[in-house]
Amino acid sequence: MSGEHPTLPRAEALAALQSYSWPGNVRQLENVVHRATVLCRDGVIRLEDVSLELGQRGGAGPLTTDLRATLNAVEQGLLERAVREHHGNLTAAGRALGIERNLLRYKLRKHGLR
């Protein structure tokens, strides 16, 4: 699609991904990269986009995540990306997300978007 930018990892995010042992193998890596791609801003994966997934939260301590906050962040990222990729066309963005336009509008307001 024209206007799309590839998602690129910053050096520190790439180093974190490379240094992790990946006990879940390729499937775990794929899931982490997918989530980071959804959560990243401006098409750049930053350390904070992958550190929670790797249980590193700033490089220290075990993973402690608020499920509701994480789900909200993922939802917001998906909403922003769908609207951006469909150039503000809410009907097309909703269709891509598998939801009706009115539900998409509600969710955008809920997250303070638009």
KAUR-V593784 format. One record per residue. OMEGA is omega in degrees with one decimal (NA if undefined). D_CENTER is the distance of its C-alpha to the mean C-alpha in Angstrom with 2 decimals. Layout:
omega:OMEGA d_center:D_CENTER
omega:OMEGA d_center:D_CENTER
This chain:
omega:177.7 d_center:19.15
omega:-178.6 d_center:20.67
omega:178.6 d_center:18.76
omega:176.9 d_center:15.55
omega:177.7 d_center:14.68
omega:177.5 d_center:13.71
omega:-177.4 d_center:10.80
omega:177.3 d_center:12.87
omega:171.2 d_center:12.75
omega:-175.7 d_center:14.99
omega:-178.4 d_center:18.04
omega:176.8 d_center:17.32
omega:178.0 d_center:13.92
omega:178.4 d_center:15.84
omega:178.8 d_center:18.71
omega:178.7 d_center:16.83
omega:-178.4 d_center:15.57
omega:-176.2 d_center:19.17
omega:-178.8 d_center:20.90
omega:-174.5 d_center:19.31
omega:177.9 d_center:21.75
omega:178.7 d_center:19.45
omega:177.9 d_center:21.63
omega:178.1 d_center:19.63
omega:-171.7 d_center:20.25
omega:-178.8 d_center:18.45
omega:178.7 d_center:16.72
omega:178.0 d_center:15.08
omega:179.4 d_center:14.10
omega:179.8 d_center:12.71
omega:179.8 d_center:10.56
omega:-179.4 d_center:9.32
omega:178.4 d_center:8.71
omega:-179.7 d_center:6.99
omega:179.4 d_center:4.44
omega:178.5 d_center:4.57
omega:178.8 d_center:4.73
omega:-174.3 d_center:2.25
omega:-173.1 d_center:2.20
omega:177.8 d_center:5.34
omega:174.0 d_center:8.38
omega:176.1 d_center:11.13
omega:179.8 d_center:10.09
omega:177.4 d_center:10.68
omega:-179.7 d_center:9.04
omega:-179.2 d_center:10.94
omega:-178.7 d_center:12.58
omega:178.1 d_center:11.00
omega:-180.0 d_center:7.47
omega:-172.5 d_center:9.55
omega:177.6 d_center:12.52
omega:179.3 d_center:11.72
omega:-178.2 d_center:10.97
omega:179.5 d_center:14.25
omega:-174.9 d_center:16.13
omega:-179.2 d_center:16.99
omega:-178.9 d_center:16.06
omega:176.1 d_center:17.80
omega:-177.0 d_center:19.71
omega:172.0 d_center:21.87
omega:179.8 d_center:22.38
omega:178.5 d_center:21.00
omega:173.7 d_center:17.64
omega:-174.1 d_center:18.09
omega:172.9 d_center:15.24
omega:-175.6 d_center:15.85
omega:-178.6 d_center:14.58
omega:179.9 d_center:14.79
omega:179.3 d_center:12.83
omega:178.9 d_center:9.97
omega:177.0 d_center:10.19
omega:179.7 d_center:10.57
omega:178.7 d_center:7.51
omega:179.3 d_center:5.46
omega:-179.7 d_center:8.29
omega:178.7 d_center:8.36
omega:178.5 d_center:5.17
omega:179.2 d_center:6.76
omega:-179.6 d_center:10.00
omega:-177.7 d_center:9.73
omega:-179.4 d_center:8.80
omega:179.9 d_center:11.57
omega:179.4 d_center:13.97
omega:-177.2 d_center:13.59
omega:178.9 d_center:14.10
omega:172.7 d_center:17.01
omega:176.6 d_center:18.46
omega:179.1 d_center:18.68
omega:-174.3 d_center:20.38
omega:178.0 d_center:19.38
omega:-179.9 d_center:21.42
omega:179.1 d_center:19.74
omega:177.9 d_center:16.17
omega:178.6 d_center:17.32
omega:179.5 d_center:18.97
omega:179.8 d_center:15.94
omega:-179.3 d_center:14.13
omega:178.5 d_center:17.46
omega:178.8 d_center:18.46
omega:-179.1 d_center:21.34
omega:-179.4 d_center:21.22
omega:176.8 d_center:22.69
omega:176.6 d_center:20.05
omega:178.8 d_center:17.35
omega:177.6 d_center:19.53
omega:-177.8 d_center:19.88
omega:176.4 d_center:16.18
omega:177.7 d_center:15.78
omega:-179.5 d_center:18.78
omega:-178.9 d_center:17.61
omega:178.6 d_center:14.59
omega:-179.9 d_center:16.99
omega:179.1 d_center:15.60
omega:NA d_center:18.35
